[in-house]
């Protein structure tokens, strides 16, 4: 399953490390959900928040520009988590990847 059209760099090497830019929108009613931290704890991804907008008042949606670092298979699993478990998270315009190994 590839719900966000994450580019497959090498189908023979799903364990190859990549970095992927992923913009994420979190609706205001879910600001307190540990969506980003689960990518680290449950899927072993290194997550860098390169930009964020989340109002302290919680009256608007939150926006995060994430850089996910990990193996292709880990990134696929993390994005599948968004697609299957937390479908209220909107992922738009999955960006380009960079080979790390």
N, C-alpha and C positions, 0 to 999 in steps of 0.2 A: 504494500500500500504506500502510495506517495501522494498524500492529499494536498500538499502545497507545492508540488512540482520541484522538490529539492533535487538539484542536479546530481545524477550519479556520475561520479568521476571515473570509477573503475569497478564494474560489477564483480570482478574477480577478487577485489580487495575491499570488502565492506568495513574492514577495521582500519583503513587508512584515515589519518587525522585530517580534518578540515576545519576552517572557520567559516561561519555562515551568518550573514546579517539578516535579522528577523525583526521587522516592526510589529509591535503587539499593542492592541487596544484592550483595556480592561474596563468594563462598564462600572459605573459608580457604585452600584449595589454590591460589587465584589471586591472592593478595594482591600479588604482585610484578609482575603484568601491568599495563601502562600504559593501563588502560581509560579513565580520566578524561582523561589528557593527550592521547589520540588524538582526543577530541572537539574539542579546540582545534586540534591540528596537522593533522588530516585533514579536518575538517569546518568549520573556521573559526569555531567557536562560542566565545563567552566563557562560561566556566564558573565559577560561584561555588559554593564548598562552604559552605552555610549551617549544616550540622551534620555531624558525622562520629563514628563509633565504630569504631576499628580497633585491636585490642589489639597491643601490641608483641610478645607471645609468639606471635601467629598461631594461637592455638588455637580461635578462633571466627570466624564470618563477619564481614565488615566491612559497615557501613551508612553510606551517604552521603545527605544531602539536598542535591541539586544544584539550582541555578537556571541554566538554559540560556538564554543571550541570543543571538539571531541571527535570521536570516530564517526564515520558516516552512519553506522548502524545505531549509535547512541543518539545522534541528531534525528534520525528517522523516528526512533522510539519516542523522543521528547516531543516532536511535532505531532506524532500520533496521539500522545497524551492530550495535547491541546484539542485535537480534532474529535477524539472519542469521549474524553472524560470531562473536559471543561470547555464544552462547545460554545459557551458564552464569550470566550476569549476570541477576539478577531485578529487573525494574522493576515496582513496584506503585503503584497509586493515582496515576497521572499527574495532577498538579494543574492548577489553573487557569492561564490565561495573562493577560498584561498587554500591551496594545498599546504599542509604543515609538515608532512613527512613523505 
